[in-house]
Structures are given as structure tokens and as C-alpha cells.
């Protein structure tokens, strides 16, 4: 049997943490700067932050009554595999490990990285916890766009180079779009149960059809934003390499448009996370091309 801690980590969503670290690092390497220990610690910290967020979502959604009728994959607190107390302790341990690794990164990057680290933990908890949980106010996609895209790419680049520029901002845009798209699938799948539980996600606010349009717009935005990389920071035609993933994106767009709200959306969610990673690998490779 799979450990409930592994189930709660939601491994299929973790590419959203890996992708921006790859892109930010590749952009730094293009400029002749790379530190392997910084890369590894940045990657580990990003993964721990997402696992901690997933643990927190598991327990706080349960405590708020949002998981009474699950459509998505099993939640371990709701299913009784772990008690709320165990999940809260596990959440604290994971965030504590992320903070310990973050100390090393703060020693490298200083106050800007300290602020990013603190904000990442606060917003990860505030996604479903606290008096104004972001997911319950329709702000989940905004948080994903910022923290799994713009901030993650920019922060990674800053740690390697100690600088920040327009190229880092622009390189974060496609990753931001794809990270938000993962959450869109999740919220579309859970639209009915979230509405019943009073969880006012953006999908609940927009409705079924508009949420599907949102997904298509985010996938399109990821590819269209690549054009802004041309010529920024000396980036050449390698920026176009992620277009090799366009057929996968098109297939996912068609599949989501045709799939009813049901567990049948779960594979699309996992494949959207895979698209995020494939896109990032191609973009990183493109950034490293000497053209």
C-alpha cells in the first residue's frame, strides 16, 4: 500500500515546482553563471514548499468541510488514513525543513530571498487556512501564477546571478500560465462540490464554460508569451523550442473541452502538470542554445 504521506504529497502535481527552477537556472547558465549546490537546494526547497502546501490543503479543506464528497484523488485526512493532528504535524515538519534549507538560500541571496521564502510559506498556508483562505475567495490561480511562475523563475535566477532583469520576468510568464492551468483543471473538476461547501473558487464564480475558456487561454498564453523572449537578454531563436509541445497542449485543450466534470478530468490534470514540465525542459534547452 502506498504511504498516506506520499498520497497527500500529490506527486503528479510536483512538476509545477521543478519547472520554474529549471527555467530560471537555464537563464542564469546562458549568462555564464551556475552553482550546483544552489540549484539543488533551490529545487529541494521548492518541492518541500509545494508538498507542505498540499499537506495543508488536505487537512484544512477537511476541517472546513470541503472534502465531504470527493471527485478528485483521495484525500488522506478525509479518508481517515491520517488524523488532522498528524497532518498538521506533518505540514509543520515539511515547512520546517523548507525553512532550514531556506536559511542557506538567504545567506546566498539576502533579504529579497528571505522575503520570498516567508511569503511562500505564508501564502501556501493561506491558500486554504486562515480567516481569508485564497482558494475560497477565487484567488488560487493568481497565487499559482505568481508563486509557481514569476516569483519561482525570478527567485531562482536571482540566487544564481544576484541580479534580476526583464528576461527573468518574461521567462516566468509561460510557467506562470501553465501552473495556473493545472489549478484550473482541479477547480473545474471540483466545481459542484466546492460550490456546495461554500468554497468560492474562480471556477465556481465563472461557471463551467468560462472556466474551460480560461484553461484554453492560459495554454495559449504560455506559447504566445514566448515571442516576448525574442531578443530579450540576448536570447535568440531557441525561445521557439517549446513550440514542440504545442501538439500536447492542443490535445489537452480538446480533451478538457469535451470532458464532463467528473473523475475523468483527473488524467487531464496530471497531463497538464506534465506539459508544464515538458515545456520547461524545452524552454531551458532553448535558452542554452547559442543562437
N, C-alpha and C positions, 0 to 999 in steps of 0.2 A: 504494500500500500504506500502511496506517495505521502510523504510527511505533510501534515497540515500547514506547516510553516512555508513549505515550498508552494503549496496550493495558494496560500494567501499572498505570496510574493507576485503572483500573476506573471510568470516568466514570459508569456507571449507578448506582454506589453513592454518589456525591458529594452528592446531595441530603441525606444524613444530616448533613453538615456545615453546609449552608446553613440547614436548617430551624430549629435551635435559636437561631441568630443572629438570624433574623427574629423569632422569638417574644420573645426577651429584649429586643431593640431596641424592639419594639412596646409591650411593657410599660413601658419607660422613657419612650417618647413619650407614652403615656397620662398619665404623671405630669409632662409638660411638659419632659422632658429628652431632648435628642438632639444628637449631634455627628457630622456626616457623616464626617470623616476617621477617627474612632474606629470607626465602623461598617464602613467599607471595609477598614481594616487588620484588624479583628477577623475579618471574613469571609474575607479573603485568608489570614490565619494559620490559621483553622480548615480551610480547603481544603488548604493545604500540609501540615498535620499529618495529614490523612486520606490524602493522596497518599503521604506518607512512610511511613505505616503500611502502605498497600497495597504499596508497593515492598518494604518489609521483609518482609511476609508472603510475597511472591513468592519472594524469594531464600532466606529461612530455611526455608520449607516444602520447597523444593528440596533444601537442604543436609541436612535431616532425613529426606529420602526420602518425604515425604508427598504428592508430586505425581507419582508414577510412573505412576498410572492416573487421568488427569483425567476428571472427569464435567462439571465446570463449564467456563466460558470459558477460553481459552488462557492459560497462564502463560508469560511470556516467557523466564524462566530455564530452565524445564523443556523448552521447545520449542527452545532454542538460539538464540533471536533476540538475547539478550544474555547475556554471561557472568556468572557470580556476582560476579566482581570489578567489572564495570560496574554491576551492580545495587546492590552495596554502596556504590560511589562515588555513584551517583545518589541512593540513600537518604540518604547523608550530606549531599549538596548540598541536597536538599529540606528536610531537618530544619534545616540551617544557615540557609536562607532564612527558615524559620518562626521560628527563634530571633532573627534580625536584626529581623524585624517585631515580635517579642515584646518587644524592648528598648523600643520605642516604647510598647507597651501597659503595660509595667512602670512606665515613667515616669509614666503616667497613673494606674494602679491600685495601684502599690506592691507590697509584699511578698505580699499574697494572690494577685495575678496572677502574680508570679514563681513562687510555689509551684504554681499551677495549670499554668503553662507547662512547668515542669520535670517535673511529674507526667505531663502529657500525652505528652511525648516518651518518658519512661521506660516508661510503660505501653504506648505504641504499639510500642516495640521489644520489650517483654516479652511482647507478645501471642503471638509465635512464636519469639522469640530468648531466649537466656539459659538458665540451668540449670533454671528452673521456668517454662516458657512457659505463659501463661494459657490459650491456646486448647487446649493439650494436657492441661489439668487441668480442663476443663469450666467455666472462668471467663470465657469470651469474652462471653457475654451479659451478665454482671454488669458487665464493663468497658464494654461498649457502653451499657448502661443509665445508668451513672454519667457517662461522658465525653461521650456524644452527647446526653444528656438533662439530668440535674440540673446537672452542672458547666458544660456549654456554655451553657445558658439562664441560669443564675445568674451565671456569669462575664461574659457579655455585658451583662446588666442592671447588674452592679456597675461595669463600665467606663463605662457611660453615666451612672450616678447616684452612684457611690461609696458605695452602700448595698446591703444585702441584706435581704430580708424573706420572709415566708411566701408572698406572692404569687409571688415568683420561684421558690421551691421548688415550689409547686403547679403553676405553668405549665410546669415542666420535666418533670413526671410523664408526660404523654401523649407527649411527644417521646422520653422515655426508653423507653417501651413500644414505640414504633414502630421506633426504632433497633435495639432488641434483636430485634424481629421480623424485620428484614432478615437478621440473622445466623442466626436460627433456620432460615430457608429455605436459606441457604448450607450450614449444617451438616447439615440433613436430606438435601439432595442428595448430600453427600459422605460420608454415614454409613458406607457399606460400605468405601470406600477409606480413610477416616480410621481405621476400626477395624483394617483390615489393616496400616496403617502405624504402629499404636500411638498414634495421636492420639486421646486420650480426651476428645473434645468432649462437651458436655452431651447432644447428640443420641445419641452413642454410648452414654452412660451411661443415658439414659432409654429409648432404643429408638424405633422408628418411630412407633407410635401416640401415645405420650405426648408426643413432640416436636410432632406435629401439634396435639395439645390445647394444648400450650404456645403455639403460634402463635396459635390462636384466643383464648386467654386474654390474650395481650399486645394483640391488636387490640381486644378488648373492654375491657381495662383502659384503653387510651388514651381511648376515648369515655366510659367511666364516670367516669374521674378528672376530666373536665370539670366535673362537678357541684360539685367542691370549690372551683372558682374563683368560683362564685356568691357575691357579697358580699365576697370577699377583696380587700383593697386597693381597694375602691370599684368593682369590676368588676360590671357589670350583666348584662343578658341576652345581650350579644354573645358570652359564653362558649359559647353553644349553636351558633354558626355552623358549627363544624367538623362538626356532625352532617350537613351536606350531603354530606360524603364517606362517610357510612355505607354507601350502596349499593355504592361501590367496595370498601370493606372487606369487605362481605358476599360480594361476587363473588370476591374473593381468598381468603377463608376457604373457600368451597365448592371453588374450584379447587385449593387446596393439599390439601384433604382427599381429593380424588378423583384427584390426580395421583401416579403411582408415582415412586419415587426414580429419577430419570433426568435427562438434559439438559432434559426438558420442564419442570423446575422453574425453569430459568433465567429465562424471562419473568416468572414469579411473583415472583422475587427483584427484578427490575428494577421491576416494578409496585408492589411493596411500598415500595421507595425513593421511587417517585413519589407513593404515598399519603402517605408521611411529609411530603413537600414540600407537597402539596395541603392536607393537614391543617394544617401550619404557616402557610401563607398565609391560610387561613380563620381560624385562631385569631388571627393577627396582625391581620387585618382586624376581627375581633370585639372585640379589645382596644382598637382605636381608635374603635369606635363610642361615641357619647356617650349610651349607655343602660345 
